[in-house]
C-alpha cells in the first residue's frame, strides 16, 4: 500500500470512528468534545503516526516501551501527546518518563515511586492515571489496582514529586458485558474526584466497547483496530 493509499484508508477509518463517537455521545446526552480519541499505534509504524497527525489526530498511545521510545523519537518534530497505556514494569519507568506525557497504567505504590524519581531526573511532569482492575477475582492478572486500593494510590500519585493525578483507567472484563464494569469505574472515578477535583480523566473504551464507555462517562478512548486495522506482527 502506498502512503497516499494508507492516508485515504486512515482518513476513512477516522471519519467512521468519529461518527460512532458522535452517535454514542448523542445517545448519552453528552457533548462529543468531552471525549478524546487516543490512537493506539502498537505494531504500526511511525509513518502511520505522521499520517494521523496530518489528519488532526495528535493523541498517541503505546503499549510497549521498546516500541514506543524509538517511535516517539522518530516523531519528535510533531506536536503529539504520548500516552503509555500498557502494563509497566518499574525498571522501565526511567525510559517511559523520557517521552510519555500521560501514563495510564499506574497500579501499585512501587511504580508511583519509580515514575516520580524518573520524572524528577528527566525534569518533566507526568500525568498519571490509576489503573483499576474490573476483573472478577478469579480472573485477575491483567493488571490494575483493586478498587479498594484506588484512593490510597490516587493520594500517593497526587503527593509525589513531578507527578500529577489525572484520574482513572480500566479495561473491560473479558467475555462479559462491559457496561456494568464501566458503570463501576464511573463510581470509582467520582470517589477519586471527591478528594482530587482536578482528576477528571476516565480512560475507558476500545474499538469494541466505546459506546458503553461513553455512556458511562469515559473522557478518553484508546482505539487501535477500528482506526488502524488488524495489528501487524512487525513494525517497518
BAPADO-932774 format. One record per atom (N, C-alpha, C): x, y, z; residue in three letters. Coordinates in steps of 0.001 Angstrom, whole numbers, plus 500000, padded with zeros to 6 digits. Atoms other than C-alpha are relative to their C-alpha. Layout:
BEGIN
XYZALA
...
//
This chain:
BEGIN
500844498807500000UNK
500000500000500000UNK
500881501246500000UNK
499214498769500064UNK
501364503410499049UNK
499609500921501163UNK
500355499042498943UNK
501480506271501576UNK
498678500717499732UNK
501253499325500323UNK
498652508011499730UNK
498801499085500233UNK
501089500957499769UNK
496503504872499831UNK
499767499791501496UNK
500126500167498553UNK
497232504428503523UNK
499334501227500622UNK
500617498780499467UNK
496289508049504194UNK
498496499989499763UNK
501428500075500317UNK
492945507544502448UNK
499311498984500915UNK
500573501033499130UNK
492348504368504448UNK
499839500525501426UNK
500067499472498637UNK
493152506052507760UNK
498955501100500116UNK
500997498918499977UNK
491028509068506882UNK
498588499433500050UNK
501315500629499994UNK
488056506820506172UNK
499689499364501345UNK
500194500622498687UNK
488540504865509382UNK
499735501050501078UNK
500163498935499007UNK
488860508079511372UNK
498620500632499894UNK
501332499426500193UNK
485684509504509853UNK
498927499065500567UNK
500967500974499468UNK
483788506306510676UNK
500022499991501532UNK
499844500043498549UNK
485157506326514197UNK
499395501241500646UNK
500567498764499448UNK
484245509948514809UNK
498475499992499909UNK
501456500118500110UNK
480721509205513554UNK
499447499112501111UNK
500417500871498890UNK
480447506343516080UNK
500020500748501327UNK
499875499246498755UNK
481647508610518860UNK
498888501037500107UNK
501057498988499997UNK
479215511355517866UNK
498640499372500287UNK
501277500681499784UNK
476306508891517766UNK
499873499541501450UNK
500033500464498614UNK
477232507420521150UNK
499805501166500965UNK
500169498818499151UNK
477509510890522677UNK
498569500522499926UNK
501382499542500152UNK
474121511824521271UNK
499056499139500838UNK
500836500913499210UNK
472531508751522845UNK
500181500257501499UNK
499695499791498581UNK
474247509503526160UNK
499708501416500472UNK
500253498612499640UNK
473322513174526061UNK
501252500767500366UNK
498720499362499714UNK
476963514231526059UNK
500490500793498795UNK
499345499239501051UNK
478958516752524059UNK
501210499188499534UNK
498893500825500492UNK
481379514855521813UNK
501353500657500240UNK
498730499329499702UNK
484014517464522592UNK
500545499596501364UNK
499533500499498704UNK
484202515893526067UNK
500840498733499862UNK
499362501301500200UNK
485674512720524548UNK
501247500153499126UNK
498730499928500720UNK
489315512493523470UNK
500335498626499420UNK
499635501238500693UNK
490373509877520940UNK
501513499820500017UNK
498572500353499981UNK
493756508229521521UNK
500226498885498991UNK
499653501019500993UNK
495225506318518575UNK
501050499082500584UNK
499042500967499457UNK
496868503181519944UNK
500705499336498818UNK
499278500357501228UNK
499546502513517343UNK
500943498818500174UNK
499175501190499778UNK
501050499314518738UNK
500119499171498725UNK
499592500785501174UNK
502796497355515936UNK
499889500769498687UNK
500076499204501229UNK
502171500158513434UNK
501149501000499961UNK
498790499191500135UNK
504989502320512071UNK
499787501488500301UNK
500038498559499774UNK
505847505930512793UNK
499367500736498823UNK
500621499348501166UNK
504684506749509263UNK
498491500115500184UNK
501432499897499718UNK
501118505997510404UNK
499717501106501004UNK
500150498913499034UNK
501559508342513356UNK
500031501344499278UNK
499899498759500762UNK
502594511049510917UNK
498739500257499169UNK
501217499835500789UNK
499592510425508686UNK
498828500402500889UNK
501075499639499081UNK
497241510574511655UNK
500143501442500472UNK
499782498606499602UNK
498829513836512764UNK
499554500955498895UNK
500463499179501115UNK
498189515246509288UNK
498476500090499964UNK
501461500051499967UNK
494556514220509756UNK
499427500636501259UNK
500450499273498825UNK
494409516115513033UNK
499937499202501282UNK
500030500847498804UNK
494795513234515488UNK
501401499954500606UNK
498663499842499427UNK
497710514004517792UNK
500153499373501386UNK
499898500749498743UNK
496967511871520876UNK
500358498561499632UNK
499474501298500428UNK
499016508683520504UNK
500271499113501205UNK
499794500941498913UNK
499007505617522743UNK
500888498845499590UNK
499117501134500234UNK
501590502855523043UNK
499944499051501190UNK
500074501031498976UNK
501618499580524984UNK
501361499524500496UNK
498706500579499654UNK
505289498636524976UNK
501103501037499864UNK
498949498985499996UNK
508258500798525891UNK
501006499778498882UNK
498962500258501001UNK
510650499075523492UNK
499563500448498600UNK
500498499483501273UNK
508441500147520599UNK
499711501496500097UNK
500429498614499846UNK
507195503445521992UNK
501157500988499986UNK
498884499066499912UNK
510569505029522750UNK
500553500404498645UNK
499485499644501322UNK
512018504819519232UNK
498961500724499134UNK
501046499362500809UNK
508679505789517677UNK
499807501465500416UNK
500123498630499511UNK
508383508861519884UNK
501189500847499537UNK
498816499272500446UNK
511942509844518994UNK
499907500331498511UNK
500121499787501443UNK
511222509443515281UNK
498975501088499668UNK
501063499009500234UNK
508179511710515618UNK
500163501225500888UNK
499769498926499038UNK
509777514251517955UNK
499687501383499446UNK
500283498701500603UNK
509154517061515476UNK
498513500320499938UNK
501440499812500079UNK
505383516600515702UNK
499428500424501352UNK
500615499555498737UNK
503115518251518327UNK
499071498934500566UNK
500771501149499549UNK
501997514953519833UNK
499944499922501523UNK
500094500371498596UNK
500789513887523257UNK
500092498479500054UNK
499757501435499939UNK
502124510429524080UNK
499396499410501272UNK
500648500690498897UNK
500068508115526282UNK
500588498598500099UNK
499567501382499802UNK
501635504973527736UNK
498838499265500640UNK
501245500633499561UNK
498700502584528118UNK
500162498532500391UNK
499793501418499711UNK
500274499157528698UNK
500527499766501406UNK
499413500365498709UNK
501483497292531755UNK
501440500499500054UNK
498689499366499888UNK
504615498936533075UNK
500773499422501176UNK
499098500483498962UNK
507493497396534988UNK
500773501179500571UNK
499300498879499374UNK
509321499599537448UNK
501337500289499329UNK
498701499766500626UNK
512610499087535608UNK
499897500708498646UNK
500216499246501240UNK
511067500748532538UNK
499556501435500273UNK
500522498677499661UNK
509956503866534422UNK
500877501123499464UNK
499109498935500454UNK
513028505884533537UNK
499868500237498504UNK
500148499866501442UNK
512651505182529835UNK
498673500656499641UNK
501323499467500311UNK
508913505894529781UNK
499889501472500390UNK
500066498612499536UNK
509345509120531738UNK
500690500969499054UNK
499275499135500934UNK
511596510438528978UNK
499129500494498850UNK
500810499591501165UNK
508839510619526345UNK
498502500061500275UNK
501449500034499778UNK
505390509855527787UNK
499531501276500687UNK
500631498870499330UNK
503111512716528748UNK
498981499516501027UNK
501027500575499126UNK
500443510515530342UNK
500272498504500143UNK
499852501430499742UNK
500836507092531961UNK
498676499502500571UNK
501340500451499626UNK
497501505250532175UNK
500001498813500949UNK
499983501329499382UNK
498649502090533930UNK
500709499940501341UNK
499372500003498669UNK
499776503023537439UNK
499112499196500951UNK
500837500900499213UNK
498555500194539662UNK
500616499541501317UNK
499371500396498742UNK
500940499955542629UNK
500933501113500477UNK
499225498922499393UNK
502878502162545023UNK
501440500024499500UNK
498605500032500470UNK
506309500981543841UNK
500145500695498654UNK
499933499348501308UNK
505510502210540346UNK
499877501516500150UNK
500087498557499724UNK
504499505617541711UNK
501379500536500367UNK
498667499572499566UNK
507881505876543415UNK
500988500020498842UNK
499071500094501123UNK
509757504763540301UNK
499746501104498977UNK
500328498959500977UNK
507914507161537980UNK
500331501388500533UNK
499684498705499409UNK
508327510055540376UNK
501496500281499914UNK
498553499811500073UNK
512076509560540621UNK
500481500218498581UNK
499594499870501401UNK
512393509148536862UNK
499593501350499428UNK
500470498713500506UNK
510318512243536122UNK
500826501149500567UNK
499149498970499398UNK
512347514329538562UNK
501338500067499269UNK
498702500025500692UNK
515593513208536898UNK
499881500538498581UNK
500189499539501379UNK
514148513958533452UNK
499550501452499921UNK
500470498617499998UNK
512905517372534504UNK
498641500156499344UNK
501314499990500629UNK
509387516516533366UNK
498921499737501043UNK
501147500333499169UNK
505926516242534891UNK
499135499006499245UNK
500824501027500625UNK
503917513106534131UNK
498601500027500592UNK
501366500188499530UNK
500159512898534335UNK
499764498500500121UNK
500164501430499752UNK
499297509521535843UNK
498552499663500338UNK
501317500513499695UNK
496075507540535967UNK
500139498729500817UNK
500041501248499251UNK
495260504825538459UNK
499274498965499151UNK
500665501086500711UNK
494551501614536571UNK
499233499155501002UNK
500893500730499107UNK
491602499891538206UNK
499688498640499388UNK
500376501328500484UNK
491040496150537880UNK
498489499828500137UNK
501428500272500002UNK
487442495425536895UNK
499712498514499820UNK
500160501448500161UNK
488042491684536535UNK
499526499370501304UNK
500316500763498782UNK
486464489216538971UNK
501279499405500568UNK
498775500462499342UNK
488961487880541482UNK
500597498767499338UNK
499481501230500591UNK
489225484508539779UNK
500643500228498634UNK
499439499702501317UNK
490189486209536500UNK
501033501117500066UNK
499028498914499857UNK
492626488765537890UNK
501329499602499377UNK
498683500273500567UNK
496086489082536405UNK
500337500868498811UNK
499730499126501145UNK
495737491682533647UNK
500474501375500438UNK
499550498708499506UNK
496981494489535851UNK
498838500793500562UNK
501012499157499402UNK
495148497125537796UNK
499936499824501493UNK
500151500037498550UNK
494683498007541433UNK
498598499549500365UNK
501322500349499490UNK
491841496510543414UNK
499250501286500311UNK
500756498761499759UNK
489034499076543710UNK
500212500588501388UNK
499803499494498646UNK
489558499309547457UNK
501339500676500219UNK
498668499407499872UNK
493199500299546931UNK
500146501302499218UNK
499886498829500883UNK
492450503123544480UNK
500172501313500762UNK
499836498699499330UNK
492013506021546963UNK
501421500248500501UNK
498644499822499480UNK
495398505446548609UNK
501000500196498872UNK
499088499866501130UNK
497114505056545261UNK
499842501375499349UNK
500236498656500542UNK
495496508247543982UNK
500677501046500872UNK
499331499059499093UNK
496727510082547063UNK
501511499977499796UNK
498550500128500164UNK
500236508731546515UNK
500475500720498746UNK
499633499312501239UNK
500322509993542938UNK
499923501514500200UNK
500199498565499814UNK
498956513397543929UNK
501100500628500859UNK
498981499478499091UNK
501612513761546616UNK
501419499836499469UNK
498653500296500493UNK
504559512512544553UNK
500587501160499202UNK
499301498969500772UNK
507141514873543107UNK
499912499689498514UNK
499980500064501466UNK
506835515511539360UNK
498894499137499400UNK
501154500727500514UNK
503592513519539045UNK
498743500824500228UNK
501288499332499895UNK
500082514834538503UNK
498916498940499861UNK
501078500976500060UNK
496975512757539211UNK
498988500428498944UNK
500922499667501087UNK
494885512652536051UNK
498615499419500176UNK
501291500663499860UNK
492119510223537003UNK
500178498499500053UNK
499982501462499938UNK
491442506536536425UNK
499927499391498603UNK
500037500749501253UNK
491746503931533678UNK
499596498574500307UNK
500318501419499843UNK
490367500433533191UNK
499759499363498643UNK
500312500841501152UNK
489926497633530688UNK
498800499155500383UNK
501191500800499701UNK
486577495851530478UNK
500377498534500181UNK
499736501432499814UNK
486495492235531700UNK
499810499237498689UNK
500112500821501202UNK
486971489607529007UNK
498703499195500019UNK
501151500863500153UNK
483851487884527726UNK
498778500383500796UNK
501150499554499212UNK
481398489953529736UNK
499491501322499453UNK
500575498720500374UNK
479071492878529135UNK
500837501103500651UNK
499144498976499403UNK
481331495916529601UNK
499245501073500768UNK
500742498886499409UNK
478546498259530699UNK
500023499996501530UNK
499947499970498531UNK
478326497163534367UNK
501388500329500545UNK
498633499717499551UNK
482106497277534689UNK
500320501485499834UNK
499733498579500215UNK
482308500758533186UNK
499177500868500948UNK
500798499263499022UNK
479480501906535453UNK
500698499986501365UNK
499254500092498747UNK
481525500662538395UNK
501200500943499977UNK
498867499089500142UNK
484539502575537092UNK
499550501445500186UNK
500519498636499857UNK
482406505719536877UNK
499811500357501467UNK
500159499757498576UNK
481577505355540559UNK
501329500222500696UNK
498660499838499426UNK
485250504939541455UNK
500593501345499605UNK
499503498702500469UNK
486130507966539329UNK
499385501137500800UNK
500667498971499205UNK
483563510025541219UNK
500595500086501399UNK
499392500010498666UNK
485084508957544526UNK
501366500693499976UNK
498689499369500113UNK
488550509991543352UNK
499856501513499847UNK
500199498558500192UNK
487255513372542185UNK
499513500684501273UNK
500425499412498740UNK
485694513891545605UNK
501162500505500829UNK
498792499602499274UNK
489198514125547047UNK
500948500809499134UNK
499093499336500946UNK
491033515307543938UNK
499171500536498827UNK
500936499485501006UNK
488666517534541888UNK
500576500147498597UNK
499402499818501328UNK
491140518030539041UNK
500268498685499284UNK
499733501318500605UNK
491451514267538390UNK
498783499564499188UNK
501237500149500769UNK
488806514317535669UNK
500056498956498898UNK
499883500945501101UNK
490150511748533206UNK
499420498631500365UNK
500494501369499881UNK
488299508454532768UNK
500353499305498693UNK
499496500681501192UNK
490227506312530293UNK
499367498616499930UNK
500727501271500127UNK
487926503511529171UNK
499432499926498602UNK
500581500168501321UNK
486657502064525936UNK
501041499785498926UNK
499143500309501130UNK
488347500454522976UNK
499116499772498783UNK
500737500094501266UNK
487260499530519460UNK
498644499324500152UNK
501226500774499912UNK
484601497043520539UNK
499005500457501034UNK
500911499630498914UNK
483103498788523553UNK
499977501505500275UNK
499940498566499759UNK
483486502521523061UNK
498631500600500323UNK
501329499467499727UNK
479712503101523065UNK
499627499843501472UNK
500304500227498588UNK
479310501551526516UNK
500860500893500886UNK
499114499147499216UNK
482303503503527796UNK
499509501450499999UNK
500511498632500094UNK
480889506807526545UNK
498732500154500840UNK
501235499957499213UNK
477537506004528129UNK
500284500106501492UNK
499634499999498585UNK
479338505593531463UNK
500979501117500357UNK
499213498820499656UNK
481295508844531261UNK
501449500013499600UNK
498596499988500435UNK
484584507945529575UNK
500361501336499354UNK
499500498767500617UNK
486628511001528645UNK
501080499722498967UNK
498919500364500916UNK
489407509177526782UNK
499785498571499520UNK
500156501304500629UNK
489059506258524359UNK
501340499554499439UNK
498729500548500488UNK
492017504002523492UNK
499686499085498813UNK
500474500702501191UNK
491410502901519908UNK
501156499563499111UNK
498999500542500904UNK
493602500622517822UNK
499382499460498734UNK
500475500718501180UNK
491884498193515447UNK
499030500802499142UNK
501007499276500777UNK
488931500372514411UNK
500605501158499220UNK
499347498884500669UNK
491344503111513391UNK
501103499542499048UNK
498805500376500758UNK
494481501365512155UNK
499874498668499279UNK
500145501323500596UNK
493200497921511194UNK
500598498938500903UNK
499445501115499226UNK
494382494493512381UNK
501464500228500282UNK
498603499785499614UNK
497673494502514235UNK
500959499247499102UNK
498946500609500790UNK
500826493767512318UNK
500991499300500921UNK
499042500729499168UNK
503439491338513549UNK
501364500684500038UNK
498689499346500067UNK
506365493530512555UNK
499788501474499672UNK
500020498572500319UNK
506845497291512598UNK
501089500275498980UNK
499008499678501033UNK
508542498517509457UNK
500223501509499925UNK
//
